[in-house]
């Protein structure tokens, strides 16, 4: 009944201000008991894993407790995506045993990174060193006109740091930036086709058009494969989807069925 994977934005709060960030900017955070209740329900429905994001998930006051309780009280794999600057050795030590995979956002290297993210690149490198002691991890990169020319350097960083995956996220339109243009899209395709690095490549589903991909579960699409819960308790087909349904007392699986029906009706009308 449940999707294979669910992502949850624990909070919209973030101490970075990236122009290309699509996350909502209004203040919102989820309550710990809410999150645990939803995840226990999804666990019984056959979900395999949860990915915590935001905003910056480590800024949620109960982030460590949530990860520990999910790992202890469910069968779900626990992952999270972070900018990496709060991954101190102390925080990582408290998370050990509760995290199965972590993702660190690396949008460019050196000066490009610092201009896009507003944080020192050396601080990011320290965060990557810390996360490498926590669990298997991957690096994420928003691909745009600034980062497309630095994919070689980022892939080299991923290999040297011991990352097991490099996730490519073609830039999506926000209120202040446009989606990647055709030139960047073509350059990305050429880079992927000619890639010879050792770190596994992955790409977001919404940015995969034109790229050679391997889908391990081709018969499982849409809400069978993935769903997203935002920091305002809205269940959506993805973090980019404008349509969503508020999760109330009926529970997350009941709302999931309502969202499936809604999307099916919309698809029938469009066809």
N, C-alpha and C positions, 0 to 999 in steps of 0.2 A: 504493500500500500504506500509506503514511504519512498521518496527519492533515494537514489544511491548515496548522494552527497547533499548536504545542506550547509549553506554559509549563513552566518549570523553576524550582523553589525552590532557589536555590544554597545557602542557609543558613537556619536557623531563627532565627539571632541577629538581634535588633533592639534599638535603644537607646530605643524608645518602648514604652509599655505600655498600649495602647488597650484598653479593656474589651471592645469589640465585635470585636476581631481574632480571626479563626478559625484563624490559622496555628498549627501545633503548637508547644508550648512546650518540648519536650525539645531538648537540644543536638544538632544534626546539621548537617553541611555536606558537600557533594559535592566529590570530587577533580576537578581540572582535566582530567586525561586521560580520566576517565570521561565527563565532560560532552562533551568533544570527540569521543570515539568514538561516543557516542550520536547526536550531531548530524550527523556525517558519514554515519552509517547512515540517519538520517531524511532527509537531503538526497538521497541516492540513491533513496530510496523515494517522493520527490515532495512532501515537506513544503516549505512556502513560507516559514515564519518561526518564530522562537523568541522567546518573551518571558521575560526573567529577572525573578524576584521572590524573595520570601522569606517571613518575615523581611525584612530590609533587604539587598538584593543588593550594595550598595556596601560592606557590611561584610565580604564574602567577600574574603580576602587576595589572590586572583587575579582579581578581577572585571574589571579593565582588560585583563589578558592574555587572559582567556577571550573577551571581546567582540572584541578585535582578531583573535584566531586564528579565531573563527567567521566574521568578516567576510572574512578573507583566504583561508580554506581551504574554505569552502562557498559555496553560492549563496543561503543563507538570509538573509532580512531579520532584523535584530537589534533587538529592543526591550527595554525594561526598565521596571519600575514602582518608584518610590522615594518616600520621604517628603520628599526634597528638601533636607534640612538638611546633607548632606555634599557637595552639588554646588558645590564651590568652583571658581573659575575655573581653578585648576591641574588638578583632576580632569577637568573638562570638556575642557580643552585636550588632555589625554592620550587622551580618548575620541573626539576628532574623527576622522571618516572611518570609524568602526566602528559607529556607531549610526544606525539608519534612523528610529526613532520612540521617544519617551520619554513616560512617564506619571508625573505628580506627584499624590500624594494630598492633597486639600484638603477636609477635613471640617469645614466651617464657616469663618467669617471672624472676625478679631479675637478677642474674648474667648471666643466659642464654640469656635473652633479651639484656643486655648491651653488651655481647660479639658478638651477631649476628647483632645488630642494631647500635652499637657504640654511643648510647645515654643513659643517666641516666634513670633508671626505674622510679625514683621518678618524673622526668619531664613528662613521659608518664602518670602517675597517675593524675598529675595536668591537663593534657590535657583532660583526660577522665572525670574528674570532670567538666570541662568547657563545654564539648560537651553535657553533660547530662542536661544542662540548655538551650540548643539550640533546640533540636528536639529528637524524638525517635532515637536510635542509636544501632549499633551492633559492635561486635568485630570480626576481621579477624585474622586467624592464618595460616601461612605457615607451613604445617605439614612435618617435616623431621626427621632425626635421633636425632636431638637435642630437638625438641619440642614434639615429640610423647609421651614422658614420663611426660610432663607437662600439658597435656590436662585437667586433673582434676583441677589443680590449675588455669588454664585459665578460665575454665567454672565457677569456684567459684568466680573468679574476675568479670566475666561477670554478674553473679547473684547479687553480692554485689553492683556493680556499677549501676545496673538498666538497663543493656542492654536487648534488646528484641530479639537479634539474635546472634548466634555464627557461623560464616562462616568458614568452613574448606577448605583450599586450598592446596591440596597435591603438594609438590614441583615439578616444571617442570624443565627440563634440560635447562641449559644456557651454555655459552661458558666455564664456570668454575665449574659448579656443574652438577651432574646427576639427573635424576628424582628419586623419592623415589623408593627404592628397594622393593622386594617382602615381606621382613620381616616387613618393616614399613607399607606397604599396608595392610598386614594381621592384624597387631596390631591396625591400625586405624579402620578396620572393626569391630574387637572385641570390641574396645572402644565404637563405635557408637551403636552396638547392645546392649551393657550393660549400655548405658547412662541412667541416671535417674534424671538428672538435670531439672530445671524449664525453662531454657532459650532454645528457639527453635534452633534446629540445621539446618544448610544449608550446601551445598557442591557445589563447582564449577562443571559445567557439565563435563568438561574434566577430573575431578578426581572422578567421581561418580561410576565408574565401580566397581561392587562387593558390593556396599553399598545399604542398603534399602532406597529407596527414594519415594517421593510422588510428581509427576509432575502434577500441577494444570491444565496445558494446553497441554495435550499429543499430540493433533493433530497439534499443532503449533511448528514446528521445524526449526532449522537453521535460515535463515534470516527473517522468519516470526516472530521469537521470539526475536532475538537479533542481533545487529551489533555494530561494533567498529570503531571509527574514531581516528587515531593517530595524534600526534603533527605535522606531516608533511602533513596533509590533505588527508591521504590515508584512504579509506573506506575498512574495512576488515570484514570477518565473525566473527572474535574474535580477541582479543589482541594477541593471540598466532599464528594466521594464517599468513603464509608467503606470501600468495597471497592477493593483494589489488589493488584498482583502485583509481587514483588521482581524487579528487572532483574538477571539473572545473566550468566554467560558466554555464554549463547545469543544475547544481543543484544536490543536494544529492539524490533525488528520482530517477532521470534518471540514475545516477551512480549505485544506488542500483539495478535497473533492469538489468543493464549490468553485475553486479557482480553475480546476481542470474543466469543469462544465462550462464556465464562462469563456475560457479560451477556445474550447471546441465550438461553441456557438459563434464566437467572433470569426473563427476560421471558416466556418460554413458560410457566413454572410459574405466574407471576402471572396470566396470561391464562386 
